Amino acid sequence: MTQETEITPMTEPQPEPPAHDALSEAAADPAAQRGVETHVVPEHRERKGGKTDAVFHIDGVGVSYSGKPAVRDVTFDIAENEITALIGPSGCGKSTLLRCLNRMNDLIPGCEVSGHVGFHGEDLYGPRVDPVRVRTLIGMVFQKPNPFPKSIYDNIAFGPRVLGVKGDLDEIVERALRRGALWDDVKDRLKDNAYGMSGGQQQRLCIARCLAIEPDVILMDEPCSALDPISTGKIEDLMLELKERYSIVIVTHNMQQAARVSDKTAFFTVELSEEEHRVGRVVEFDDTEKVFTNPADPRTEAYVTGKVG
Amino acid sequence: MAGRDITASGSRATDGRPRLEAVSPRYGEKAIFALLALCAAISVATTLAIVISLIVPSIGFFGEVPFADFLFGTDWAPTFADATFGVLPIVVGTLTVTAWALLVAIPVGLLTAIYMAEYAPTRVRRVVKPVLEVLEGMPTVAIGLFALYFARPLLEDIFPFLPWGGPFAVGVAGIAVGLMIVPLVSSVADDAMRSVPAGLREGAYALGATKMKVSARVVFPAAISGIVAAIVLAASRAIGETMVVLLAAGATPQLVAPWDFTESIQTMTAFIGTTATGDIATGTITYDTIFAVGALLFVMTLAMNMLAIRLVRRFREVYE
């Protein structure tokens, strides 16, 4: 990785960097991916250092379901070790866009992604990219806590086991739970079923579960919308802690939440296309502070001040 | 007084207070309730009647034949002049057929279910599902004929080194029963796996699990209670199957090892079927015998169902 990218809302498409990246290596040699993957990304990050590197370079991205466009012309960069919030009214395509970033959309029949998504300079939708491999580097937390109906331990160990990670599983589980700020709550009942936990704990378990495979990025799709304010507060604190190590993209309906935790904010809105479809697009992308205090676009201002939406 | 109707019928009580009593006695509602309860009672009553009709002649049977001789005897010749009542050969015959059937039906049925629930594109599903349902509704006598006249010669061609004898072979009957119950296993297991919440699948995919790992480590365990139910249903069906084994396994109540694929045997159901349709007089020991065998069959399936319930409780992964 050679280029340094300034985070501006509308950058030109970047030239492709030399292909020395976790993603392309894995794609070239799928057999080699298992044993090494937990180490690839941290090294990678150290190498890059500075805080202004782009993790994702989203350029002219559009998504359609069975030919019906859901979101289009999305262009912005997501910076490393920052929290980027995607806000906007329902149906504006925030979650759809989020799911492009770890290729979860591949699982939906009829879903098509156009434009360019770069991940550390690699084309995320390149012909040799393996979506399964992508998801080991880009974790995801969902709206409704979705622990597996297994023990707390087995939930955390699931990812490492599935990926065949070598090493002391107990240690991996403990580390993930500590990073997920859950260790002290659950260390005495690791063998208990995860469904016995409160909703907030379940969601933190899901976060810890995704930390266990050492992703580079964590995508969060309205992670607090099913939780009470106290649990929400805990998860927000956790996010602020996690951004020291990880880059986070969060979709939220809660504008206070976006304002509290995020560094950058993308405001989406819904427009009617020529064919009368409701299509989402990005109106404004900037530092969170600017979006909330001095937005450039009147639509953003109307939304963040609560006049609409 | 405001012109506002409070009562449902639209008529206002004379003193202006709201009318809270029912407008009609709703006899229809009561009649429906009675009808529904009656229908539910019919199946309970039928079950009771069957159990009683099995037990009463069985008591008569065990008055003449010691219980241990029946259960552990290895010589089954109840219709002969010098009758013996060791039920073991036909019990083993039944269990052998069931074992062969499950050996076919469990892997084929479950793999079909995994394919249908997790892998099959909608187009394929739309074709395969109805085909499986047709197979499920196939008359058992047709499957028996298929086993006797098609499957057996075919298997003899493929495995000529097996000691093929007469037209009947327990293994052929077992495989035919197994193929017959594949749709039962696959459709019940398919339903169980499809009802696993999509969120669990997404969670696993998001951790970099492949489709196979998602199916095997998340969906399958989460659906285990439905899957065990599918297997138990199928096993019950195999134990109770009569027509296929009558046609393909023969009527030789001999005690053979379960791996004697080509031997002719008799199952409990086949014994009941052939004996009850022959001329036997009520009140004779032969007559009571078929009920004793029927009662034993009932106890076997009951025990299996209870075991299954325990298994399900033990291994169930409860989601919500």
Contacts between the chains, C-beta under 8 A, distances in Angstrom:
chain1	res1	chain2	res2	distance
A	102	B	206	6.7
A	104	B	202	6.9
A	104	B	205	6.7
A	104	B	206	6.5
A	107	B	202	7.6
A	107	B	205	6.2
A	109	B	121	7.6
A	109	B	122	7.3
A	132	B	208	5.7
A	132	B	209	7.5
A	132	B	210	5.4
A	133	B	208	7.0
A	135	B	205	6.4
A	135	B	206	5.7
A	135	B	207	6.9
A	135	B	208	4.5
A	136	B	207	7.5
A	136	B	208	3.4
A	139	B	206	6.5
A	139	B	207	7.3
A	140	B	202	7.8
A	140	B	206	3.9
A	142	B	199	6.2
A	142	B	202	6.2
A	142	B	203	6.7
A	142	B	206	7.6
A	144	B	199	5.8
A	146	B	197	7.4
A	146	B	199	3.8
A	146	B	200	5.8
A	146	B	202	6.8
A	146	B	203	4.3
A	147	B	203	7.6
A	148	B	200	6.1
A	148	B	203	6.8
A	148	B	204	7.3
A	148	B	218	5.9
A	148	B	222	7.6
A	148	B	317	7.8
A	149	B	200	7.6
A	149	B	221	7.5
A	149	B	222	5.6
A	149	B	317	3.6
A	149	B	318	5.7
A	149	B	319	4.5
A	150	B	221	7.6
A	150	B	317	6.6
A	158	B	204	7.2
A	158	B	207	6.3
A	158	B	209	7.9
A	158	B	217	7.2
A	159	B	207	4.0
A	159	B	208	6.7
A	159	B	209	7.9
A	162	B	204	7.6
A	162	B	207	6.4
A	162	B	208	6.8
A	162	B	209	4.7
A	162	B	210	7.9
A	162	B	213	4.9
A	162	B	217	6.8
A	163	B	207	8.0
A	163	B	208	5.8
A	193	B	318	7.6
A	195	B	318	6.4
A	195	B	319	7.2
A	195	B	320	7.5
A	206	B	203	6.9
A	209	B	203	7.7
A	209	B	207	6.9
A	210	B	206	7.0
A	210	B	207	6.6
A	213	B	207	6.0
A	213	B	208	6.4
